[in-house]
């Protein structure tokens, strides 16, 4: 019978030693049992004992979900708490340094576990802070959120009641550094005795291959999971390619969850058609936890989770009373507007998307809606840019055939959009700064965060930068970045008067800077190898920069390729030497 226990009962302590904690979905075989998991917990505790006394807060970031889980349990059982950064960018980690004793995991100066050891068990107190997270909205500074064991336990209990895992393999496509991934991809498997995939499933090709390894037949090993639960988000579900082998997906997938943002009706239908399973969307936030759920193939309205009370007021605002909040008995007003229906509600959008643009009050939601009715537009978001006197910027996701690849096409598209908007809005409020993307840019939580918005419009502040329009990581050492050459790029001034072009050395510098940011390339630049510039790169050109990092004992090589609609603009390799670390005497 499948184990079902509360978080406060620390079910990992009593789990049979042969139970599978992690499943190697690439090989279709167990990766770690409870005995090995216990030793990993002990190894982390032994390392922490060397570093500091108990009762500390530690910054925890680990891409490996199993190592993350072992480190988290080790902290809790030792009497410590975890601070979970949303990402591993140096500026993010440095901003949290004052809150913690040290760093754990695969980040700069992060400590790793020691040798395998027997763990020691402590006491999980209901009102003790278990984890500290941070909001990641599209405006404003991140807000610190402390979650107690009682809050986490209450939400896990509701999820278990609605959607029991029953021993199924948990495959996650989301980050466990956020509350949704933490609850669904880490804590639920640990509390319900279900195996988790030994790594995050980042690509649809990987998901297709993993599902083939699950065998629902009677001949399967007693340890082989017979079906899986997919923990996902809008971006990967929207991009499911129909060309892959999904023939038996419906046999192997018991359930799909999605959170982070509402899934479009088209994406919900697409996921159901491709995978053969409906998507259970979770509506909520880092602050509130889960609020409601829906499957759009059944109904488009949201049903409150058990124990959640929802009401509206005269202005249509959502009020919430929830056992997942610090004060379960208090009503809290949320930023969303709702329309009550029988058994639930419909979301009407955020009530606070009103801005003053050019001295005029404007509903940003109305602007978004107007943009989304334009030809070729899949999704749109208008937002005031503080650095530009609150003039509007617009992020537009386009159909592939409508994406502009040069200055003339971009200019014509902007003019067409402006003409369409002028029938409903005054000229002073029409967006001035446009960013056309092929895929909606989100962080690992599936949200358009403040940091991503800053990246999209960074060239307005620094005219040496290209326009960043999105990126995809093939793995930790390879990525593809979409860029656009700003028409007012400073390097094009006087180079050349008749036809401005981007100098080759600038392309090289962009490749280096972006490799350091996206791939963590370190070291000192040494030399160029076999670098070529076949085509001129012009203002307004849209290009794809492919980067691959090959580390070695002496540093590493960075291979790059910058290509666009007219062909390849630059390619080659760069050699980096390992940075020598100086030690103070």
N, C-alpha and C positions, 0 to 999 in steps of 0.2 A: 504494500500500500504506500502511496506517495506521502512523504513527510510534509505536514502543514503546521508551521509554528510561527509564533510572533517574533519580531525582531528582538524585543526585550528578553525573550527566552534564550537568545544566543544559540539557535539550532545547530550551528556548525560545531559546537562542542560535543554534542551527543551523536552526531552523524556516524553511521558505520564506516569504518576505515576504508572499505572497498568501494563505497559510493563514488561515482564520477563527479568531479567538480568542473573540469574543463574537458572539452572535446576537440580534438584536432580534426576539423572539418575537411582539411586538404587531404588527409590520409584516410578519413573515415574510421578513426580509432581513438580510444581514450588518450588524453594528454596528461591528466593529473587526477589522482583520487584524493579522498579526504585525508588519508595518512600523509601524503605528500603536501597537501595544502596546510595541514597543521604544522609541518616542519618549516614551511615557508613563513607562516605567521611567527613561529619561534625565532627564525633567522632575523626577521625584521625587528622583533623585540630585543634580541641580543645586540643588534647594531644600535638601536635607540638607547639602550641602557649605557652604552659607551659614550653617547653624545650628551645626554641630559637626564635629569631626574624626571619622574613621572609628573603628569598634570600639565603638560605643555601643549601648545598649538603648533602644528607642522604644516607647511605648504606641501601639498601632495599633488603631483602631476605625473601620470604614467600612461603611456599609450597602450600598453599591454593590459587588457582588462583583468587577467588573472593575477598579475603582479600587483595591480592597483588594489584588487579585492583583498589580497593577503596583507598589504601594507595598511589598508584601512582598518581591517579587523585587529591587526597588531596594535595600532594606535588606540582603538577603543578599549581593548582588553587591558592595555597598560594604564588606562586612565587619561589618555591624551585626546585631543580633538584634531580634526583635519580642516584645513582651509583649502578649498578647491578653486584654483585659477581657471578661467575660461579657456585660456590658451597658454602657450609656452613662450610668447614673445618677451624679450628682455624687459621692455617697459611695463608689461603686465606684472611680471614677477617682482620687479623692483618696487612697484607701487604697493605690493603686499608684504614686503620684507619686514616692515615695522610691526606686523601683526603676529609674526611667527618666530619660533626658536631657530628653525632651519628648514631646509628644503629636502624633500624626498622624491626619488624617481628620476626619470630621464630628462632632466633640465640642468642648466649650467649650475655647477657646484651642488648638485643634488646627490644625497647619500643613497647607496644601494643596500640591499639586504646582505647579511653576513652568511656564514655557513649554516646548513640545516640544524635546527635545534627543536627540542620539545617546547611547545608553547606553555604559557601560564595564563590562567583565566582570571579575569577581574570581575567587576560588577557594572552592569549597564543601568544607570539611573535614569528614570523617565524624564526628569526635568534638566538633565545635563545636555549641553550643546554637543551634538554629534558631528555636524559639519557646518562650515560657513561658506556660503556661496555669494555670488554677486550678480545683479541684474545686468542685462545686456541690451537695453532698448536702443532705438534709433536716435534718441535725443537725451541729453542730460548725462551727468556722471553716474557710473555704476553705484548701486546701493548695496550695502552689506546686509546679508540675510543670514541669521543664525537659525539653524534647524535643530530642535531637540530630538532625543530618541522617541519621545511620546508622539511628536508630530509625524516622524517617519513611520513609526509603527502603525499609527492610525491609517495612514494612506496605503501602506502595504496590505493591511487587512482588507480594505475595500477592494483593491485590485485583485486580491486572491479570491474574494467572494464572487466578483463579476467574471473573472477570466482565469480560472485555476490553470497552472502550468501542467500539472499531471505528468511530470517527468519529461516533458518535451524539451528538445534542444532550443536554447535561446540564442538567436543570431541577431546581432546588433549592427546597425549601420550608423549609429549616432555616438556622440561623445558621452562618456560616463562622467565627465567633469561637470555636467549640468544635472539638475534635479531629475529630469525625465529619464535620461540615460542611467543615472545612478540608481533610481528606483527600479526601473523595468529591466535593465540589462545586468545589474550587479546584485542588488539586495533581494529582488524577488527570487532569482535562482538559488541564492544562498539560503533563504528562509524556507523555500518550498522543495529543496532537495532536487532541483533540476540542473542539468549540465548547461554551462555557457560555452559558446564557441571561444576557442583559445586566442582569437584575434578579431578585431573589428572587420566587418565585411564591407569594403569600401566600393566595390565595383559590381555591376550587374553580372558580368562574366563570372566573377567569384561566387556570387549567390547561386547562379545556375549550376555551377560545378558542385557546390556544396550540397545542394538539394538532391543531386544524383546519388550522393553517397548515403543518403538516408533510405533505408530499405523497409517498406511496410510489410514485406512478406513474412511468413511464419518461420522461414529458414534463417532470419536475421539473428545475430547474437543477442543474448539477453541484455547485454550492455549497450547495444546499438540503439540510439534514439530512433523511434519510428516516425516521428514527425517533429516539426519545428514551429516556433513562434518567431516572427520577424519584428524587430523593434526598429522602426524606420522614421522618416520625416518627409515632408513634401518634395524637396529636391531629388532624392533618389527615386521616389515613386513616379514623379513626373517624367523622368528620363529613362524609364525601362524600355530597352530596345526590343522590338517584337522579333528581331532576327535570331535571337538566342533560343536555345532549347528549353522551353517552358512546358513541354508536353505533360510532364508528370508533376508539375509544381503543386497543383491542387491536391494531389495525394499526399504530398510531403509537408505542405504548409497548413497548419491548423488555424492560424490567426495572424493578422497583420495589425500592428499598432502604428499610429502616426501622431506626432505632436510637434510643437514649436511654432506652428502657424496653421490656419485653416487650409485644408486641401481643396483645390478647386474641384467643382463637380466633374469636369472633364478628366482631371487627373485621377480622381476616385474611380471613375468608370474605366479608365485606361488600366489602372492597376488590377481591377477586378477581371477585366478581359484577358490580361496577360497572365496573371498568376492564379486566376480561378478562385480567389478568396476575397471577401469583402474587407475593407479597411476600417478598423475601429479607431476613430480619431479621438484624441484627448484634448479638451480645451481647458486651459489654465495658465498659470504663470509661475515664475520662480517664487514670487511673494506668496501666492495663494495655494500653491499645489494644484492638483486636479480639481476642476469644477464640474465638468459635464463631458458627455461623450456622444458620438453619433456614428452611424454607418450610412453614408449618403445614398447607397443603393437600396436602403430601406426607408429612410426619412432624412430630410434636410435640416430638421430642427435638432437642437441639443437637449439631451436628457440629463438632469443633474445626477451626479454620483450618489450612491446611498449615503445618507447622513448629511448631505449638503442641502441647505435651504437657500433659495434664490427668489428675489422679488424685484420689481421695478418701482420707480417713483414717478411723479408728475412729469419729469423731464426725460423719462425713459432710461434713466441710469440703472445699472445693475448693482444691486445690493446683495451681499453674500454673508452667510453664517456657516462656518465650517470647522470641523474638528481638526483640520490641518493647519489652522491659524494659531498664533500664540495665545489668543483669547477665544476659545471655541464658542463662547456664549455671546460675543459681540457682533453686531451687524457692521460690515465694512463696505464702503462705497467704492466701486471700481470705475475704470476709465471707459469701459464699453457701454454701449446702449443696446437694449434688448427689446424684443416684442414678445410677450408671453403667448404661448399656445398651449393647447391641452397636453399635459405631460412634460412640458419643457419650455424652450424659448428659441427664438431666432436671434442671431447677432446682427446688429445694424451698423456696426462700426464704432470707432472711438469717438467720444464726445469732445475730446480736447484738441481735435485737428482743425482749429481755427487760428489763423495767423493774420497779422497786418503786413501787407505787401504794398510798397509804394504809397503808404498812407491809407490803403483800402483794406477793410476786413474781408477775408476770403476763407471759404470752406475748402481746406485741402482735400477732403474726401470728395467734394464735388469736382475738383480739378482732376483727381485720380480717375474718377468715373468717366469724365469727358475724354480723357486721354485714352482710356481703355476701349472707347467706342471707335477710335480711329483705325483706319485700315492697317493691318499687319501687326497691331499692338496686342500682345498677350497679357501684359501686366505693366502697371505704371505706379510710380510713387513721386509726388511733388513734395518738396520740402524747402523751407527757407534756409538760406546759407548765411550764418552770422557774419562770416568774413566778407560778404558781399552786400552788406546793408540789408540783410534779410530778403534780397531778391531770390526768386525761386530757382532751384535746380530741379531737374526731372530725370528720374531713372526709368528707362523704358526697355522692357524686354520685347524683342521683335521676333516675328516668324523668320526662319532662316533665310528665306528668299527676299526679305525686306531689309536685311542688314546692310548699311552703307559701308563700302570699302575704300572710298577715296573722298577727297574734299568736295567735289562737285555733287556726288550722291548724298553726302551728309547735309550739305547746304540745301539741296532740294527737299530732302525729307523734313528738315526743320521748318522750312517755309510752308510745306503742306500741313504740318501739325499746327503751326501758328495760325494759318488761315482757318482751319477747322475750329480752333478755340476762340477766335475773334468773334464768332457768331454768338457766343455765350458769355464771354468775359471781356473786361476792359483791357486795353493794350498794356497798361502798367503792371498787371498781375500775371501776364503770360510768362512762362519760364524763360530764363535767359541762358541757362547753362544746361546742356543736354548730354546725357550719358546713355548710349545705346548698347545693351548687353544681349548676348545670345542665351544665357542662362541666368536666372535670378540670383544675384550675389547674396550669399548668406554665410553666417559663421557655422560652427559645428553644431549649434543648437537649432539651426534652420531659421535664424532670424537675421534681418537686415540691421546690423548693430551700428552703434556710433562709429566704431573703428572702421567698418567697411565703407560707410558713407564718407568718412574722412579720406580713405584711400581713393575712392572714386573721384573726388574733387581736389585731390592734393595738388594737381598741376596748376590750380588757380592761385595757390600760395607760393609755389616754387616753380618758376617757368623753365627750370632745367629738367623737369620730370616729364616722362610720357604719361598719357592717360591710362591708368590701370582700369580694365573693364572685366576682370574676373580671372580666376585661375583654377586649374585642376591638378591634383597631385597624383601621379601614377603610383608612387610609393615614397618612402622617406628620402629618396635620392634622385627623384625625377619629377618634373612638373611642366605644365604648359600654361603660359600666361598670355592673355589677350591684351594688346596694347593699341593705342592710337596716338599718332603724332600730332600734338597740338599745333594749330596754325600759327600761334604766337610763341612757339618754342624759341628760347633765347639764342640757342646755338645756330638757328637758321638765319639770323640777322646778318646780312652781308656775305652769306655763303650759299648761293651766289646771287648777285642782284637780279639777273634775268630769271633764274629758276632756283629758289631756295631748296637746299637738300640737307639732310641730316649727316654730319660728318661721321666717318667710320669709327673714330675714337669714342664718340658719344654712344654709339650702339654697343661698343665693348663695355663701357662704363655702366650702361643700363643692365647688361647681362650680369656683370659682377654684383651690382647692388641688389638686383632681384634674386640672385642665387643666394646671397647672404641672408636675405629676408625670408625667402620661401624654403630654402633647403638647409639653412644653417651653415653654409659654407664658411669655413674659418681659414686662417692662414694668410700669408703674405703673397701677393701676386709676384710671380717670377718671370714668366715669358709667355709669348703667344706661339701657337703651333698650328700651321696650315690654315691660317685665317684668310678667307676670301670675302669680297663684297661684289657679288655678281650684278645686283640691280640697285639703282639709286632709291633711297628712301625719302619720300616727299611729305611735306605737311599735309595732314588729313588722311594719310595712309593708315589702314587698319591691318595689323600684323599679329602673328602668333609667335611667341618666343618659347622654344622648347629648350629646357635645361636638364642636363644629366650630370650628376656628381659621382666621380669615381675616386673614393678615398684610398690612400695607401699609406705605408709606413713613413713616407717622407712628406706627406701632405695630401695631394690629390690633383686630379685633372677635372676641369669643367668643360664639357662639350655643350655647344650651343648652336641653335639654328633659328634664324629670324626670317620668317617667310610670310608672304601675303598673297593677294589675288594675282599680282603681276609676277610672282615667282619668289625666289630666294634673294634676300637682301644682304645677309651675312651668315657665315657659318665658320666653325673651326673649334679649336680647343685652347684652353688656358691652363697653365701650370701654376699651382700654388704650393708654397713651402709651409711646413708646419710652423705655427707661431711658437716661439720659445717663451716659456713662462718664467719670469724672473721672480726669485724668492727674496724677500727682505731678510736682511741679516739680523 
